[in-house]
């Protein structure tokens, strides 16, 4: 399913509300089902589109590097997006991932990519209904 400009604009508005007002999206050349996520003029991740049973979903994937093996994930995630309202909460019974909240709203998962704890991946699923222009999603 290709991403058109209107869809990218809706996704960009959503990500600006949820993560950072500085986020931009750029269509990916030769991959019409993918877009680059830009923050402060730097590519930081990607969005892919998935359509299953007529339902659209968008997968946001952003690699996050930690400076140490015992990172303060709250500081790293807040710093990455420049958003002090983001919170990292450990998951019960899971040591390889944490949940990300915007205030009290669950929005994403942060997965540890390696045993050192220095490489993480921010993964967020966005449903088409979340992109309601009234901001109710």
N, C-alpha and C positions, 0 to 999 in steps of 0.2 A: 504494500500500500504506500504510494508516494506521499510525501509531506509537501503540501503546497504552502504558499506564503501566508494565506489566511490562518492556516493551522499553526504555522510557526509563530505568527503574531499572538495567537491565543495562548500557546505554550509559553512564549516569552513573558507575557503578562502574568501568567500563573507563577512562573519561577521567580519573577521579580517580587511578587507578593510574598512568596513562601521563603525565599532564600536571600536574594539581594537585588536591590533596584538597579544594580549595575550590570546584570546579566543580559547578554544578547545571544541570539541564535542565528546561525548562518547555515544555509542549505549546503550539503556536502556534494561536491562534484562527483559525478558517476555513481552516486548512491542516493537515489531519490527517496529511500526509506530511512535516511539518517540525516542528522544535523549536528553541527559542532556547537558546543556551549562555550561562549566567550565571556570572560570576566576581566575587566581592566585591560582590554585589548590583547589578552592572552587566551588561547584555547585551553580549556580546563577539563573537558569531557565531551560526552556525546549523548544524543537522544536517538533511540530507534523506535520505530512504530511497529505494533503487532496488532493484527486483526484476527480475532477468533470468534466464530459464531456470530458475526456481525457486530461485535463489540470492539471498539478501539481502545488500545492502551499504549502508553508511551513509557519507555524504560530510560530513565536518567542514570547514567553511569559516570562517576567522577572519581578518578584516582586521587588519593590524598597521601602525601608523604609526611611522616613524623620525623622529627629531628633526633629522637632518642628511642631506646627500647622500652622506656616507661613514660610514654607521652601523656600529657594532660589533654585528653581527647576533646573536652569542652573548649579549651583554648584553641586547639588546632581547627576544629570545625567552625567555631565563631570567627576565627581569624581568616579562614579560607573564604568565607562568604561576607565578612564584615557585618555579621548579624549577631548581636549580643543576646537575642531572644532564643537562639538555638540551644538545645540541651542534649547531651549525650547521656543515655541511661543504660546501665548494664542490663542484659537480658537474663531472666531467670534460667538457670541450668545450661547456659551457653557461655563459653569463654572466648569464642572466635568472632563474636559480633556484639554490637550494641544497637539500641534504638535511638533514633533522632526525633526530637520533639521541637515544634515551634510553639512556645508557651506550653499549653497542656495538650496540644494536638500532635498525635503521632504522624510523622511524615515520611520517614525513611529508615533504612538500616545501614549501619556502618560495619563492613566485614573486614576482618584482619586477613591480609593476603599472605603473610609469611610469619614464621615462628618468632622472628625478632621483634615484631610489633611496630616496625617502622613503615610498613606499606599497608594501606587501607583502601577500601573502595566504598564510596558512598553510592547506594543504590536506592532509587525512588521510583515507585510505580505511579503514574498519573493516568487516571481514567478519563475518557472523553467527557464524562459528566462533571469532572472537576474543573473543566475549562468553561463552565457556564459564565457568560459575560457579566451576569449580575453579581458575581463574586460569592454566590451561595455555595459553590463547590469547594 
